[in-house]
Amino acid sequence: MKKILVTGGAGFIGSALVRRLIKDKNILLANIDKLTYAGNTSSIVILNEDIHRYQFVRGDIYDQKVVHSLINEFKPDVIMHLAAESHVDRSIIDPSAFIKTNVVGTYNLLYESLSYWNKLDKEKKEEFRFHHISTDEVFGALGQDGFFDENTAYDPSSPYSASKAGSDHLVRAWNRTYGLPTLITNCSNNYGPYQNPEKLIPLTIINAINRRKIPVYGNGLQVRDWLHVDDHVKGLVQVLEKGEVGKTYNIGGNEERTNLQVVNFICERLSLLESGEKYNYKNLIEHVEDRPGHDKRYAIDSSKIRNEIGWKPEFIFEDGLIQTIEWYLSNKSWWSKFST
């Protein structure tokens, strides 16, 4: 059985990955998560018969002793590293947590992984993978045209994206200097069920449900390439299975929308779901002062993963967004635990 260690597996993308991996009866899974405000163990749906194949560890990757113990006791064949502080606004207010988790935490994992890997026999060494999951925000902003690809120069704008850029560079260095078998993926904006309410889509849905103001930065014309979280984790698994060691793969949905288009669609859809007199949710939209250093457009060229790995997204954005809206409407008990 393959032993996979997931970091940050109680977060949004991490929990989606855990839910996917646990379906494979040939996988033993360990999940370490600090359970910050963004982590929620109720996001991890584990069937009773699968408990013996899954273990959860509450721990901080910033603590090197915790990382050392976990790796050497679990003895993973694969490490899929998703643990990260990820909210741009919070990184602007206080960058320290982002440096600790995203940079130092990644260093701790690499240091302990290399020490562990060096002790493996030849066959296990060849099979081992350290898969680092990152973001398209490391590339900075695009103009009206063009796309990020795997050769785009890094140009981070926020403390968050700078910390993720730093972690990407560390992973590459451990591969090139020490030979650690690594993979890196950079993804576009994820959406879907179980996303923390601080993010644009769940914040809009939940504020609209509660008839609260829906904040939109600036004119709302910032463009993002949207990727359903289930399509993303499908890509992560495929890269793990077929990706070339030392390479980077961009995962994007090729679904560009402005923030205002996304918010308007959610408002319109909620109105359609109401019976009787329709409420105009768009009246809740409130344009607020723009975020400092706000990137105007992200868009990913995902042709490499499509051509070399055979991945392609299944969700059309509007269909995935409708599914997401309906999930939040049906799962108030999950999101009401979060402070918004």
C-alpha positions, -999 to +999 in steps of 0.1 A: +000+000+000+012+035-008+017+058+022+008+094+015+014+123+040-008+153+034+000+186+051-029+211+056-054+184+049-082+201+069-081+232+048-101+238+017-080+222-010-063+198+014-096+183+026-108+179-010-076+160-017-080+138+014-116+130+004-103+120-030-073+099-019-092+080+008-114+064-019-083+045-031-082+013-010-045+010-017-035+042+001-026+047+037-031+083+045-017+106+073-029+142+075-012+169+096-030+202+101-025+230+127-063+237+127-060+274+125-092+294+118-092+280+082-090+244+092-120+223+099-120+185+106-157+183+096-145+190+060-129+155+060-155+129+053-140+095+063-162+065+061-160+041+091-145+013+071-116+036+061-106+047+095-078+021+097-063+037+065-063+072+078-047+091+107-051+128+117-023+146+135-029+181+149+005+197+145+024+227+132+049+223+104+067+253+119+077+229+147+106+209+132+104+183+160+068+175+151+077+172+114+107+150+122+086+126+144+057+124+119+079+116+088+101+091+106+071+073+123+047+073+093+075+066+067+057+081+037+062+072+001+048+106-009+045+140+008+018+163-006+024+197+009-006+220+010-002+235+045-001+273+041-014+306+052-033+318+022-053+350+026-038+380+010-056+405+032-043+388+064-008+388+050-009+425+045-020+431+081+005+406+096+030+389+074+047+370+102+025+339+102+030+336+064+068+336+067+066+310+096+043+286+079+049+291+041+087+296+042+101+281+075+074+253+075+083+243+040+120+244+049+113+221+079+095+196+056+123+197+030+150+193+056+134+163+073+123+148+040+158+148+027+172+133+059+145+106+057+150+100+019+187+096+022+182+066+044+158+048+020+170+019-001+174+025-039+139+014-049+122+035-023+143+065-032+132+063-068+095+059-058+095+088-033+079+122-042+077+155-025+048+173-042+046+210-034+012+227-041+015+264-049-004+293-065-004+314-097-001+345-075+037+340-074+038+353-110+023+387-101-002+403-125-009+401-162-021+428-186-052+424-206-036+397-227-013+367-222-011+338-197+012+325-170+031+294-181+057+273-164+085+296-176+069+329-164+093+349-142+082+353-105+070+387-096+049+384-063+029+414-052+018+406-016+035+392+014+014+360+008+025+355-027+061+364-018+061+337+009+047+312-016+073+322-042+100+316-015+087+282-008+086+273-045+123+283-048+132+262-018+116+231-033+135+236-065+167+241-047+163+208-027+158+190-060+187+206-079+212+207-050+203+175-031+184+154-057+152+152-036+125+140-061+101+170-062+071+181-081+056+216-081+021+226-092+008+262-094-030+266-096-054+293-104-082+305-081-101+276-066-138+275-056-162+249-044-177+234-013-160+237+021-142+270+013-136+293+042-161+322+042-133+348+040-129+341+003-149+359-024-174+333-035-184+319-001-184+354+014-207+366-013-231+337-009-232+338+029-235+376+031-263+375+005-282+347+024-279+369+056-289+401+037-256+417+046-235+440+025-213+422-002-180+440-003-163+443-037-128+457-040-125+488-062-144+486-094-146+448-092-130+444-126-100+423-114-099+391-135-093+356-121-091+322-137-115+300-118-108+263-111-132+239-093-114+224-063-124+188-074-108+194-108-077+208-091-072+177-068-078+154-097-049+172-114-027+169-083-032+131-083-025+128-120+007+149-116+018+127-088+012+096-109+027+108-142+047+140-136+084+142-143+106+147-112+119+183-109+092+197-132+065+223-126+029+220-139+003+248-140-033+239-133-059+263-145-096+262-154-094+286-184-125+303-169-117+340-167-143+362-150-141+395-132-149+396-095-180+417-103-192+391-128-189+364-102-207+384-075-235+394-100-240+357-110-244+346-074-269+374-067-289+364-098-289+327-090-300+333-055-329+354-068-339+325-091-340+301-063-365+321-043-402+315-046-427+344-046-414+379-046-378+381-058-352+399-036-327+420-055-294+408-040-274+431-062-286+460-039-263+445-013-231+451-034-209+477-018-177+488-036-150+493-010-114+507-011-092+485-033-066+462-017-030+475-017-010+460-045-041+442-059-032+422-090-055+431-119-055+398-138-044+362-134-048+336-162-030+302-165-018+284-196-025+248-186-015+232-219+015+214-204-005+194-179-032+188-205-007+176-232+018+157-210-004+144-182-037+141-199-056+163-173-086+184-182-112+201-161-147+187-159-166+217-145-178+246-166-176+276-143-213+285-141-223+249-135-197+246-108-207+278-092-244+267-091-233+235-074-213+256-049-242+280-042-265+250-035-239+234-012-237+265+010-275+268+011-277+232+023-248+233+047-253+262+071-242+240+100-207+238+084-201+274+076-219+290+106-190+278+127-167+303+110-165+340+118-172+361+088 
